[in-house]
Amino acid sequence: MAEGFKNIEDLREKISGLKECESLKFRISVNASAKTNSIEFLEECIKIRIKEKAVDGKANKAITEYLSDLLKIPKRRIEIVSGFTSKLKIIQIKAD
């Protein structure tokens, strides 16, 4: 599990170095129903605040879209692999 990213550029760099059939997993902590979308890099995980409410998977979809925009990668490469109904989630980014 990859942790300890300092900023979005660190994360983008790690993702860009993925080879075919490789993936990157990391933990996120989600705060749904926030005033604005934002991301904060902590030592133990990445904290994401998302405007969407945590109802019927809407926040999960919004997280995927937000990460796609931030990381400049297609949404199809981003998967929530654990924590679908929890604030703590594991995200997997697949190689292109």
Secondary structure, DSSP 8 states (H G I E B T S, - for coil): ------SHHHHHHHHHT--TT-EEEEEEEEE-S-SS-EEEE-SS-EEEE-SS-SSTTHHHHHHHHHHHHHHTS-GGGEEEEE-TTSSEEEEEEE--
